[in-house]
Amino acid sequence: MASSSNRRFGSSGRSNPRRRVVIGAHETLRVHYDAEKPKVESERAARGRGGSARARRAIAQGVALDATRRRETTLGHGKAGATPRSAQGRRLANAKREERERRRRLLRIRRSIVSALMVGALAVSVWAVSALARSEIFRLERIVVSGTRHLTADEVRALAQVPDGSTLFTISTRRIERAVATSPWVEEVAASREFPHGLRVNVTERVPVIVVDAGGKDLWVVSRDGRWLGERSAVESGVPVVRDVERPVARPGRRVEAPEILNAASLASALSDEMLAQTAYISAPSIERTAIVTKDEVEVFFGQARDVATKERIALEILRREKGRVVYVNVRVVESPTWRGIGE
C-alpha cells in the first residue's frame, strides 16, 4: 500500500485533491476526495479480453456513485447539499401547508361573519318585539268572562287584577290564571288572548252539593270535592241543607275535615232529582245516623254513603206504596230494609 500527495512538506498553501492508491495482486483501487466526497476507481489486471475489465470498472464506478447518491439523499434533508428532488418535495409540502392555513383563515372569517349576523338579527328581533309590546295597536280593551254561575264577571275581573293600559303582549295569562284561582269557587281557569284587543277568561266553578247549617245565620256551602266555598243561603245555592252537626271550623278554600259532613256531601251528590225534590234537609249527627227528612216529614235513614242508588230505589218504592202512612224508613242494610207506619 502506498499514498501520495501533491502537498509539499511544511507548505502552508492549499493542497490539491488527495488520492490514495491501493495496489493488489489482481486489482488496483484509486480513491481520491473531491469536495470531501470520496470517489473510488478500480482496475483489475487484464485477464482474457480487455472489454471485461472495462465493464467491471464501469460497474464498480456505478455502484460507488449510487451508494454516494443514496447517502447524500438520506443525510441531505434540510442541508444545503440536498438533492433537487428533496427540495421540490419541501416546496410541495409548504404549498399544501399554506393552502390549509388559508382555508382555516377563511373558515374563521366566515364563522365570525355568521355569528355577527346572528347577534345582529337577535338584537333587531328583541327591539321589534319590545316596540310591538308597547304599541297601542294591541292595547287591551275588553275582558270577556265565561263559565261562571255563582261568581259574577266583575268579581272575576277584580280577581284578575289586569293593570290599566296593558297590551296583549305585556299581560301574563299565567299570572291572571293564578290570581283568579285564589277564589275557592274556582276549580279551573284558562286565560287566552283574543287579538287584537281582547282577553278571555274561562272559569270552571266547583259544584256545590250541600249547605251546612251550623246554627244561627251561618250557612256554609260545601263543594262536591269536599271544600268550603263560602257563605251562601240555601235558596241561592239550590242544594240540600245539612243540620244537626257540631259547629264546624269553616275556612273558604280549605278542605272539610268533619267526616259526617263529608258523608252527607257524598250522599247528596249521589241522589237523583226525584229524591232531591222530596228532600227537606239532611240530618247528620253522625255517619250511621245520617238520614234524609222528606217534605212529608218522613225520616229515611241512609247511613254511610254507599250503594246510594240501590238504597234510594228501595226507599222511593216504600214511600210511594205507603204514602200517607209511613213515617220511618231504614235502608242502611239493603238486604233487609225496614219501615214503620203511623201508630206502629
Backbone torsions as a table, in degrees:
resi	resn	phi	psi	omega
1	MET	NA	142.5	179.1
2	ALA	-149.0	152.9	176.7
3	SER	-132.7	156.4	-180.0
4	SER	-141.0	151.9	178.9
5	SER	-145.0	145.2	178.7
6	ASN	-84.1	-7.9	-178.9
7	ARG	-79.9	129.8	179.6
8	ARG	-77.4	150.5	-179.6
9	PHE	-67.3	130.2	178.3
10	GLY	82.0	0.7	-177.8
11	SER	-85.3	145.0	179.0
12	SER	-100.1	-0.6	-178.6
13	GLY	-77.0	163.8	179.8
14	ARG	-72.4	133.9	-176.7
15	SER	-88.2	159.9	176.1
16	ASN	-77.1	164.9	177.5
17	PRO	-51.4	131.5	-177.1
18	ARG	-77.2	156.4	-178.1
19	ARG	-143.2	134.3	173.8
20	ARG	-115.5	140.6	-179.8
21	VAL	-124.6	125.9	177.5
22	VAL	-117.9	123.8	-176.2
23	ILE	-113.1	122.9	176.8
24	GLY	-115.8	-166.8	-176.8
25	ALA	-69.7	-44.2	-176.2
26	HIS	-121.6	0.2	-173.8
27	GLU	-145.4	143.6	176.5
28	THR	-122.7	122.1	179.7
29	LEU	-108.4	129.6	177.0
30	ARG	-117.3	121.4	179.2
31	VAL	-117.7	123.1	175.7
32	HIS	-131.8	155.1	-173.2
33	TYR	-112.1	124.0	178.4
34	ASP	-122.9	110.9	-177.6
35	ALA	57.9	46.7	177.0
36	GLU	62.6	22.5	177.7
37	LYS	-120.4	125.3	-176.9
38	PRO	-77.0	145.3	173.5
39	LYS	-131.3	131.5	-174.3
40	VAL	-111.7	131.9	173.9
41	GLU	-121.1	133.2	-177.1
42	SER	-124.5	138.8	175.6
43	GLU	-133.4	132.6	176.1
44	ARG	-108.7	153.6	177.5
45	ALA	-65.5	136.4	-176.0
46	ALA	-65.5	120.1	175.0
47	ARG	-126.2	115.2	-178.3
48	GLY	83.4	-129.2	-172.8
49	ARG	-85.1	140.8	-177.8
50	GLY	-66.2	-27.1	-178.6
51	GLY	-62.1	-32.9	-179.2
52	SER	-66.3	-40.7	178.9
53	ALA	-63.4	-42.5	179.2
54	ARG	-66.3	-36.9	179.2
55	ALA	-65.7	-42.5	179.2
56	ARG	-64.9	-36.5	179.1
57	ARG	-66.7	-40.1	178.6
58	ALA	-66.0	-38.9	178.5
59	ILE	-64.2	-43.3	179.7
60	ALA	-62.4	-42.3	178.1
61	GLN	-63.8	-40.6	179.4
62	GLY	-64.7	-41.3	178.7
63	VAL	-62.9	-44.5	-179.9
64	ALA	-63.5	-41.9	-179.1
65	LEU	-65.1	-41.6	178.2
66	ASP	-64.2	-39.8	178.5
67	ALA	-62.5	-40.8	179.7
68	THR	-64.0	-43.0	-180.0
69	ARG	-64.4	-40.5	179.2
70	ARG	-64.5	-39.2	178.4
71	ARG	-65.0	-40.3	178.6
72	GLU	-66.1	-37.9	179.6
73	THR	-66.5	-39.9	-178.7
74	THR	-70.8	-42.7	-174.9
75	LEU	-93.7	-6.7	-171.6
76	GLY	-94.4	0.4	-179.5
77	HIS	-66.3	129.7	178.9
78	GLY	81.1	-0.6	179.3
79	LYS	-107.7	167.8	-177.9
80	ALA	-67.2	-23.4	-176.5
81	GLY	-91.1	17.7	-177.8
82	ALA	-64.8	153.4	-179.6
83	THR	-76.0	159.0	178.5
84	PRO	-59.4	-34.9	179.8
85	ARG	-65.2	-39.5	177.2
86	SER	-63.7	-41.1	178.3
87	ALA	-63.3	-39.7	178.8
88	GLN	-66.0	-38.8	176.8
89	GLY	-63.0	-40.4	178.1
90	ARG	-64.7	-40.8	178.6
91	ARG	-62.9	-41.1	178.5
92	LEU	-64.2	-42.5	178.6
93	ALA	-63.5	-42.1	178.4
94	ASN	-63.0	-38.5	179.7
95	ALA	-65.9	-41.7	177.8
96	LYS	-64.3	-41.3	179.0
97	ARG	-64.0	-41.7	177.2
98	GLU	-64.1	-36.6	178.1
99	GLU	-65.1	-41.9	178.0
100	ARG	-62.6	-43.8	178.5
101	GLU	-61.9	-39.5	179.5
102	ARG	-63.5	-42.0	178.9
103	ARG	-65.2	-40.2	177.8
104	ARG	-62.6	-40.7	178.2
105	ARG	-62.8	-43.2	178.7
106	LEU	-63.1	-39.7	179.6
107	LEU	-65.3	-41.1	177.5
108	ARG	-63.5	-40.9	179.7
109	ILE	-64.4	-43.2	179.4
110	ARG	-62.9	-42.4	178.6
111	ARG	-62.6	-40.9	178.3
112	SER	-62.4	-42.0	180.0
113	ILE	-65.4	-44.1	179.7
114	VAL	-62.3	-42.9	179.1
115	SER	-62.2	-42.2	178.9
116	ALA	-63.8	-40.4	178.6
117	LEU	-65.5	-40.0	179.4
118	MET	-65.2	-43.4	178.2
119	VAL	-63.0	-41.5	178.2
120	GLY	-64.2	-42.4	178.9
121	ALA	-64.3	-38.9	178.1
122	LEU	-64.6	-42.6	178.9
123	ALA	-63.0	-41.2	178.7
124	VAL	-65.2	-40.3	179.9
125	SER	-63.7	-43.9	179.2
126	VAL	-61.7	-43.7	179.5
127	TRP	-63.5	-41.6	-178.7
128	ALA	-65.4	-43.5	179.5
129	VAL	-64.4	-42.1	179.2
130	SER	-62.7	-42.2	178.3
131	ALA	-66.4	-38.7	179.5
132	LEU	-68.1	-36.8	-180.0
133	ALA	-65.0	-33.0	-179.9
134	ARG	-88.9	-3.5	-175.9
135	SER	-72.8	151.5	177.6
136	GLU	-78.7	-3.6	-177.8
137	ILE	-64.2	-36.7	-178.1
138	PHE	-112.6	38.3	178.2
139	ARG	-66.4	135.4	-179.4
140	LEU	-75.5	121.3	-176.9
141	GLU	-116.9	-21.9	-178.4
142	ARG	-147.8	147.8	175.3
143	ILE	-122.6	114.4	-178.5
144	VAL	-97.4	126.1	-179.1
145	VAL	-110.2	133.1	180.0
146	SER	-137.5	156.6	174.3
147	GLY	90.3	0.3	-177.2
148	THR	-89.7	148.9	174.7
149	ARG	-125.8	-41.7	-178.4
150	HIS	-102.4	-35.0	173.9
151	LEU	-81.1	147.1	175.0
152	THR	-92.2	163.9	179.2
153	ALA	-63.1	-37.9	179.0
154	ASP	-65.6	-36.4	177.5
155	GLU	-64.3	-40.1	178.5
156	VAL	-66.6	-41.2	178.5
157	ARG	-63.7	-37.9	178.1
158	ALA	-65.9	-37.6	177.8
159	LEU	-67.3	-36.0	-177.6
160	ALA	-64.6	-34.5	177.6
161	GLN	54.3	53.4	177.6
162	VAL	-82.4	122.5	-178.7
163	PRO	-64.9	148.6	175.2
164	ASP	-65.6	145.9	179.7
165	GLY	80.3	10.1	179.6
166	SER	-73.4	155.0	172.9
167	THR	-115.4	170.0	-179.1
168	LEU	-65.5	-18.0	179.7
169	PHE	-95.4	-19.4	-179.2
170	THR	-90.3	-19.3	179.6
171	ILE	-81.4	153.9	176.9
172	SER	-113.4	114.2	-179.8
173	THR	-65.2	-33.6	178.8
174	ARG	-67.3	-40.4	178.1
175	ARG	-64.0	-39.7	178.2
176	ILE	-63.9	-41.7	179.2
177	GLU	-63.0	-42.8	178.7
178	ARG	-64.4	-38.0	-178.7
179	ALA	-68.3	-43.6	-179.4
180	VAL	-68.2	-33.4	-177.9
181	ALA	-70.0	-8.3	177.0
182	THR	-69.6	-17.2	176.3
183	SER	-73.1	131.8	179.2
184	PRO	-63.8	-20.4	179.2
185	TRP	-75.7	-17.6	-174.2
186	VAL	-91.6	119.9	175.2
187	GLU	-91.2	-44.4	177.1
188	GLU	-141.4	152.8	178.8
189	VAL	-148.9	142.0	177.9
190	ALA	-136.8	125.5	178.2
191	ALA	-110.1	137.4	-179.2
192	SER	-143.6	149.2	178.4
193	ARG	-82.8	141.8	174.4
194	GLU	-124.3	96.5	-175.8
195	PHE	-65.6	146.2	7.8
196	PRO	-98.2	-8.6	-170.7
197	HIS	-136.5	11.5	-171.7
198	GLY	-119.6	159.3	174.7
199	LEU	-136.5	129.8	179.0
200	ARG	-111.1	133.6	177.0
201	VAL	-120.4	109.5	-179.4
202	ASN	-101.1	122.3	-174.1
203	VAL	-113.3	136.2	169.7
204	THR	-110.5	113.2	-175.6
205	GLU	-86.7	155.8	171.4
206	ARG	-71.0	149.5	-176.5
207	VAL	-93.7	118.7	176.5
208	PRO	-76.0	141.2	-178.8
209	VAL	-122.6	-29.0	179.0
210	ILE	-143.6	159.8	170.2
211	VAL	-120.6	119.2	-177.4
212	VAL	-86.1	119.4	176.0
213	ASP	-92.0	100.1	-177.0
214	ALA	-90.4	9.7	-179.7
215	GLY	100.3	145.2	-178.9
216	GLY	73.5	-134.1	-178.0
217	LYS	-103.9	5.0	-177.8
218	ASP	-81.0	113.5	174.3
219	LEU	-124.4	108.6	-175.8
220	TRP	-106.7	129.5	-179.6
221	VAL	-86.5	134.8	178.3
222	VAL	-116.5	135.0	-178.0
223	SER	-85.0	171.3	179.6
224	ARG	-64.1	-32.0	178.9
225	ASP	-89.9	15.5	171.3
226	GLY	77.7	41.0	176.5
227	ARG	-121.5	148.1	172.7
228	TRP	-74.9	123.8	-178.2
229	LEU	-96.6	-33.0	-179.5
230	GLY	145.9	-176.0	-178.3
231	GLU	-89.3	128.7	175.8
232	ARG	-147.8	163.3	174.3
233	SER	-89.9	157.9	-179.7
234	ALA	-62.9	-36.9	179.7
235	VAL	-65.6	-42.6	-177.4
236	GLU	-66.2	-37.7	-178.0
237	SER	-84.9	-30.9	178.9
238	GLY	70.3	31.4	-179.2
239	VAL	-127.4	161.9	-178.3
240	PRO	-62.7	150.4	176.2
241	VAL	-96.0	136.7	177.3
242	VAL	-105.9	127.9	-178.6
243	ARG	-124.8	-178.6	177.7
244	ASP	61.1	33.5	176.2
245	VAL	-111.9	155.3	174.6
246	GLU	-67.7	152.0	-177.3
247	ARG	-61.4	114.8	-175.8
248	PRO	-84.2	164.6	171.8
249	VAL	-96.1	100.9	-174.6
250	ALA	-104.8	127.7	175.8
251	ARG	-133.1	124.0	-177.2
252	PRO	-55.1	131.6	178.6
253	GLY	90.7	-17.2	180.0
254	ARG	-84.9	158.2	177.9
255	ARG	-77.4	147.2	176.9
256	VAL	-76.1	133.1	-178.4
257	GLU	-104.6	-22.1	-178.5
258	ALA	-69.3	120.1	-176.8
259	PRO	-65.2	-35.5	-179.5
260	GLU	-67.4	-31.8	177.0
261	ILE	-72.4	-40.3	177.4
262	LEU	-63.8	-38.9	178.2
263	ASN	-65.6	-40.8	178.1
264	ALA	-64.5	-37.0	178.4
265	ALA	-66.2	-41.3	177.6
266	SER	-64.2	-39.7	178.9
267	LEU	-64.4	-45.8	-178.2
268	ALA	-64.5	-37.2	-178.7
269	SER	-71.3	-18.3	-178.9
270	ALA	-97.7	-7.6	-178.0
271	LEU	-74.0	149.3	176.8
272	SER	-80.8	166.5	178.4
273	ASP	-63.0	-33.7	179.7
274	GLU	-63.5	-42.0	-179.6
275	MET	-72.8	-38.5	178.9
276	LEU	-63.9	-33.4	179.8
277	ALA	-65.9	-26.5	179.6
278	GLN	-93.9	-4.4	-174.3
279	THR	-85.7	128.2	172.6
280	ALA	-88.6	-47.0	175.5
281	TYR	-165.1	172.6	178.2
282	ILE	-114.0	126.9	176.4
283	SER	-96.7	125.5	-175.1
284	ALA	-138.0	63.1	174.6
285	PRO	-67.4	-27.5	175.3
286	SER	-156.3	175.5	-179.9
287	ILE	-67.9	-46.2	-176.8
288	GLU	-68.2	-27.5	-177.1
289	ARG	-100.3	17.3	178.2
290	THR	-69.8	126.5	-176.1
291	ALA	-143.2	152.7	172.6
292	ILE	-96.9	128.2	175.1
293	VAL	-102.1	117.1	-176.9
294	THR	-79.1	169.7	178.4
295	LYS	-67.9	-17.6	173.5
296	ASP	-90.5	11.8	178.0
297	GLU	63.4	37.6	172.7
298	VAL	-100.1	130.5	177.3
299	GLU	-90.8	123.7	177.8
300	VAL	-116.8	107.2	-176.6
301	PHE	-84.8	120.0	178.2
302	PHE	-102.0	-29.5	-176.6
303	GLY	67.2	-133.3	-178.6
304	GLN	-68.6	141.8	-175.7
305	ALA	-78.9	67.6	174.2
306	ARG	-129.4	148.2	-177.3
307	ASP	52.1	42.6	-174.1
308	VAL	-62.9	-40.0	-178.3
309	ALA	-62.7	-41.8	179.3
310	THR	-67.8	-44.8	179.1
311	LYS	-61.6	-41.7	-179.5
312	GLU	-65.0	-41.6	179.7
313	ARG	-60.2	-43.8	179.4
314	ILE	-65.3	-43.6	-178.4
315	ALA	-64.2	-43.7	179.8
316	LEU	-64.3	-36.8	178.4
317	GLU	-64.1	-42.6	178.6
318	ILE	-66.9	-42.3	-179.7
319	LEU	-62.3	-38.3	179.3
320	ARG	-71.8	-40.6	-177.0
321	ARG	-72.3	-38.6	-176.5
322	GLU	-106.2	29.8	-176.8
323	LYS	-59.4	131.2	-179.5
324	GLY	86.4	-11.9	-179.9
325	ARG	-116.1	-33.5	-176.6
326	VAL	-79.6	141.3	176.9
327	VAL	-126.7	-9.6	-175.1
328	TYR	-149.4	128.4	176.6
329	VAL	-132.8	133.0	179.2
330	ASN	-123.8	111.9	179.1
331	VAL	-119.2	25.1	179.8
332	ARG	-62.7	-33.4	174.6
333	VAL	-112.1	108.4	-172.4
334	VAL	-67.0	-24.8	-179.9
335	GLU	-72.8	-23.7	-178.2
336	SER	-140.9	71.2	178.2
337	PRO	-71.1	152.1	178.2
338	THR	-133.7	159.6	175.9
339	TRP	-152.4	162.5	-179.2
340	ARG	-138.8	134.6	-179.3
341	GLY	-99.5	-177.0	-179.4
342	ILE	-66.5	133.0	179.1
343	GLY	82.2	-6.8	178.8
344	GLU	-89.2	NA	NA
